[in-house]
Amino acid sequence: MRPPKTASWVRDIPSYKPGKAKEEIAKKYGIENPIKLASNENPLGPSPAALRAIDDYKSIVNLYPDTTSKELRTRAASFFKCKKEQIIAGNGSDEIIDLVCRAYIEPGNNVIIPECTFSYYSIASKACGASVTYAPMKDGLGIDIDSIVSGVNAQTKIVFLANPNNPTGLYLDFDSLSRLLELLPDQVLVLLDEAYGLFSRAGDFKSGLEFIGKDKRILVITTLSKSHGLAGLRVGFGIGDYSIIDSLNRIKPPFNVNILAQRAGIAALGDTLFLEKTLDTVWNGLDFLYSGLKSLGLEFLPSQTNFVLVKIGKNAKSVYNELLRQGIITRYMESYGLKEYIRISVGLPEENRTLINTMRRILV
Ligand SMILES: Cc1ncc(COP(=O)(O)O)c(C=O)c1O
């Protein structure tokens, strides 16, 4: 018996490649406690307030959660300074990306995605039958507004933009973002992904939330996976015009954010101490990594995120593999077209120190 035929537009989609898990490396190389600096997770662990909420609510997981995540959205509205009706909560911000593609892409449509960015935009768009136009990056891997705009035609439905961007760590300043929005036609939904927005230290970075209530084409997405340490629970948000939120709500799976994720999300959003500690850890960690990488003679991109993209050179893959063997998991960037680069998430101070010392041993 032959298996049913997969939709033709799905057959050639390469699946998402996550960072390697600690358990896999522990088993393969016999290392007790590998250091994972591969998936931009929060090195401090989860917000303690979120952990307490999980404890408080674990006995009611026999019940369905609130399908509208109302309390979570109310808390998020006060955190992000908007109305709860302008927010949809998702099972991670990945789910919001999926919902946008499903709600907006029609047969024959295309989407524009910068060449070097988060790979799920392309997977989700292609899964809905869209063709993807990849906008070339500027020299130095920055987002090129003009190449995005020149890719737009009458069939373009969505422009994806991660700001700050993954995996480069670079950002678009507010004037450039405003100029891009001016140049894009009305029919285009701009998915502005601010998964790393809270980590930015750049004076001229501003959140796209500034446009909510003024520009009906923009959906800002954001996540509690990184800044609030809830990657494993999956809590993300889409924030935009009521009309976009209404469209996404029509097709979202019922009960999409589980009961513990909702309660932990509410608690984490109120845990300002944890957020402050996280930003401190990330910013000090980045500064430490910069000076360590400089002392090794390595080039890297200045980052507005919780990771740094490092140019290793022709031996990048072997350096990445050697780090794995020594129990440090980073991310080799070949699948992003960056064969000479690895991406390193900021860890705890002692993890960052171990990484730089290990790289020093490998590279000499
Ligand atoms: C730019 C970007 N957007 C979205 C996501 C997905 O985040 P979530 O865990 O909320 O699905 C990631 C995760 O790494 C990311 O880097």
The ligand as a Gaussian input file, in Angstrom:
#p B3LYP/6-31G(d) Opt

LIG

0 1
 C       13.597000      35.513000      15.760000
 C       12.821000      34.454000      16.447000
 N       11.486000      34.482000      16.388000
 C       10.730000      33.554000      16.988000
 C       11.297000      32.525000      17.701000
 C       10.407000      31.492000      18.310000
 O       10.209000      31.718000      19.622000
 P        9.114000      30.925000      20.478000
 O        9.867000      30.118000      21.440000
 O        8.288000      32.004000      21.107000
 O        8.302000      30.094000      19.523000
 C       12.685000      32.448000      17.804000
 C       13.297000      31.340000      18.546000
 O       14.472000      31.136000      18.581000
 C       13.466000      33.430000      17.158000
 O       14.794000      33.406000      17.200000

